[in-house]
Structures are given as C-alpha cells and as structure tokens.
C-alpha cells in the first residue's frame, strides 16, 4: 500500500509517494518552487490560482515518476501552511490573493482587537494570541482597506480549503487547519462566537469543520489523474502538526525544532478536545486532530534571515565559504546585539510591528559579523520559546531538529544548540512535513506508525558558549524593550 502526500509551503510544493512504513519511494516525487509577492506596507501574498497550478504540476511530476506504481496508491493526504486567508465569492472564486502568516498589514487591527477583548481569555479558548497572523485581524484590515471585496465575499477560508474544494468539490476545514485560524474554540471544537463577532462574520461564512475524506476527485481532475480518481482525499493538516509527526515527535518525549523559512519549537500532547490547562504565555496551542494538541511557539524568522543576509550583505560567495567563515567566528565575539524581526514577531512577544535592528556597529564590523549576529539572534528567540515549552515536555525529552539550518548549515545548527543548552538530534527525513502528512494518512487507514529513526547526527552544546549566550540574551532583551517597546520575556 502506498499513499501520496502533498506538502504545500510558502515557497514550494512537493508531492511524494510513501510506503506503509512511512518511507518515501526514491525519486518518486514532484517539486515546484515559487516566491510570495511582498509589498512595502508589509504584505506577503501568493496568487491562489498560481499556487493551485503549482500543486497540480507537482502531482503531475510525481505520478509520472511513479509509473505503474500509481495503481498502489490507496489515499492522498496533505500538509499545508497554517494561517493563510482568502475571500471567496458566491461561485467559490478567490477575491483576494492568499494572505500568508507573514503578512503584517493587519498589525493595527490586531492592536485594536487587543484593546477590545480580554486577550488572555481569548488565548485560553482558542490557543491563539490576538495577532496579525490570524483571521480576525486580517478580516478587520480588509474591511477597512478593501471594503468592496469584503462586500462581495461569501466565504472565508485558507488555501488548504480552497485546494480541497477545487479537487473534490467539498469546501471543508480539518480540525487541525481550523485551530490555526484563531477562530476555533478548542474546548468546544467549534467556531468561537466572540472572535467571529470580532471579525464581523458568522460561522456560516466559514467552511464546516470536517476531517472526513472525500471519496473521489471532481471530473476535471479525475480526467487528469485517473489513477487517483476514486481514492480518498483527506483534508489537509497544518504544516506544523505534520512536521512534528514526520520528525517522529508524536508525544511529550520528543520536542520538534524546525528551522525552515521561519522556525518553531513544538510538542504533541495527548489531549482530546475539551477543557485543558492554560497555554503558557507567549506560546500557542493548535490541534493535530481530535485527540492530540500541539503546543509550541513559531518565530517569523529563520532561513529568511539567512536568505536576506546573502542577498544584502557582502558575504563570501558560495555556501562552503560562508559556512567556514561563520564557523571561525567565536560565539558572541562580534560586539553586536541584534533583533532579527525582518518579518515582524510572532512567539514569544507577538508584536507584528516589530522590526529588525543591529546595535554596536563599528568601523571594524564586517558582513560576516552582522550575519553571525543575526543568526545568533534567531537562536536566542528560539531559546526564549524553548524555556516556556520545556515544562510541558517529558523530563527526559529529546529535541529533534529538522529544516534547512540543520541540513545545510552545521555552524548555525551548533549556534542553536549552544543557545538552547541541550543536545539537538538531526531528524531522519529532510522533508518532515510531507512525511508527517503521509503518516497521518496511513494512521487513518489503520497503519501503525513506525518507531523513531536513529538520528543522523547530534549537535552537542558547548557549556562555555551557552554561558556567553545567556548573557547575550539579556542584552537582546534590553534592546527589545528599547526598540520594540516592551518585552514579554
């Protein structure tokens, strides 16, 4: 038995085929890349139709590579990025681009919502702070900035729901994706009345929450992919939930640390929908499914900071030269203190209006100093998240790393291990979200998950570096208070 897993991210889509043991078939995949459109006022958008086309082309490539094995595909699952929003007209056509989690144009609307509502009570019910990443603030902003669009909008959803509707004809939202909207009352498992009113919409304007698979493709896609026409298509899970499962971090004994475009630390808790302990301040609580919660913190900065450094700074050319230059510099040896908020802040301070800063520049500062200071700054924010998450994990937990930092920059991975002060085991599959979607799909088919794989490598912290970084984190906290306005640390 095989399953096809889609992994739709903010910069690329992959389609891969996995066997019943959660192993990707070598070479049987499709990959299509793209870039979000950014605007000077903080917009970060994707064109919905172009994104649908990218997913379709990735599936085309994957099925072509699978050959005769396509007949063994028993189901299709998906991982899709959380917190996207778009408006649909009465015919289900997009009226807006896909507004991604990184879009901060609704920061002012989020500030207004925080004044109007008891944020701690909202956080307890929904698991989500009031922030520009979530639906209420984005819809508030659109109502002011694009009233003509809001007037025509019949439904509101994320890209995951649009994808399911286009492929199967069913507009539905998984519990996992619903939990990433900021509109889900997680104690009741239904849309939250207070936040619906805050957004100015009714529950009928949102897709029904439904985890059931759809048994067939719509006619257009059945003709394009006849081998998949009558296999079940499951509504997408959130990418963070899939990343944890795909990293074999399925219980409190393993904490997932992913550094991709952004970064996150997360732990799965065996917790059914219903009353639950308060989520630690600065963190969020989403859902894997009806029986498992996902608690963690996501930063808006990660690989995007390194990409910005490569684009803007006069760094050594080539990956190997830059890696060597970063590794040669001593921990916190540049005399700089940095805030890495190039895309605003999510965890732990949740200040979308926050922006990056570097203090301590001198005539002796060079590009590598600045790059290393910014990468250390990302690590310090992750350490802040880890300090809050750690009490929820098992006392003997292991931190499992995945994403580009751990695969392509051992120097940065070591910086992160030194900042957290704990060993970080490198996960087995470099594309954890896609594997997670496959494992969750197999689980619905009654297939038990395989045991965790042995780590490919372990990054052990240097105690002296950890001590230096603790002092550097205090400097960063003071800079945060002075530049951003106040700290939540």
C-alpha positions, 0 to 999 in steps of 0.5 A: 500500500502506498499513499501520496502526500502533498506538502504545500509551503510558502515557497514550494510544493512537493508531492511524494509517494510513501510506503506503509512504513512511512518511507518515501519511494526514491525519486518518486516525487514532484517539486515546484518552487515559487516566491510570495509577492511582498509589498512595502506596507508589509504584505506577503501574498501568493496568487491562489490560482498560481499556487493551485497550478503549482500543486497540480504540476507537482502531482503531475511530476510525481505520478509520472515518476511513479509509473505503474506504481500509481495503481498502489496508491490507496489515499492522498493526504496533505500538509499545508501552511497554517494561517493563510486567508482568502475571500471567496465569492458566491461561485467559490472564486478567490477575491483576494490573493492568499494572505500568508502568516507573514503578512503584517498589514493587519498589525493595527487591527490586531492592536485594536482587537487587543484593546477590545477583548480580554486577550488572555481569555481569548488565548485560553479558548482558542490557543491563539494570541490576538495577532496579525497572523490570524483571521480576525485581524486580517478580516478587520484590515480588509474591511477597512482597506478593501471594503468592496471585496469584503462586500462581495465575499461569501466565504472565508477560508485558507488555501488548504480549503480552497485546494480541497474544494477545487479537487473534490468539490467539498469546501471543508476545514480539518480540525487541525487547519481550523485551530490555526485560524484563531477562530476555533474554540478548542474546548468546544471544537467549534467556531468561537462566537466572540472572535467571529463577532470580532471579525464581523462574520458568522460561522456560516461564512466559514467552511464546516469543520470536517476531517472526513475524506472525500471519496473521489476527485471532481471530473476535471481532475479525475480526467487528469489523474485517473489513477487517483480518481476514486481514492480518498482525499483527506483534508489537509493538516497544518504544516506544523502538526505534520512536521512534528509527526514526520520528525517522529515527535508524536508525544511529550518525549520528543520536542520538534525544532524546525528551522525552515523559512521561519522556525518553531519549537513544538510538542504533541500532547495527548489531549482530546478536545475539551477543557485543558490547562492554560497555554503558557504565555507567549506560546500557542496551542493548535490541534493535530486532530481530535485527540492530540494538541500541539503546543509550541511557539513559531518565530517569523524568522529563520532561513529568511534571515539567512536568505536576506543576509546573502542577498544584502550583505557582502558575504563570501560567495558560495555556501562552503565559504560562508559556512567556514567563515561563520564557523571561525567566528567565536560565539558572541565575539562580534560586539553586536546585539541584534533583533532579527524581526525582518518579518515582524514577531510572532512567539514569544512577544507577538508584536507584528510591528516589530522590526529588525535592528543591529546595535554596536556597529563599528568601523571594524564590523564586517558582513560576516559579523552582522550575519553571525549576529543575526543568526545568533539572534534567531537562536536566542528567540528560539531559546526564549520559546524553548524555556516556556515549552520545556515544562510541558515536555517529558523530563527526559525529552529529546529535541529533534531538529529538522529544516534547512539550518540543520541540513545545510548549515552545521555552524548555525545548527551548533549556534542553536544548540549552544543557545538552547543548552541541550543536545539537538538530534538531526531528524531522519527525513529532510522533508518532515512535513510531507512525511508527517502528512503521509503518516497521518494518512496511513494512521487513518487507514489503520497503519501503525506508525513506525518507531523513531529513526536513529538520528543522523547526527547530534549537535552537542552544546558547548557549556562555555558558549551557552554561558556567553549566550545567556548573557547575550540574551539579556542584552537582546532583551534590553534592546527589545524593550528599547526598540520594540517597546516592551518585552514579554520575556 
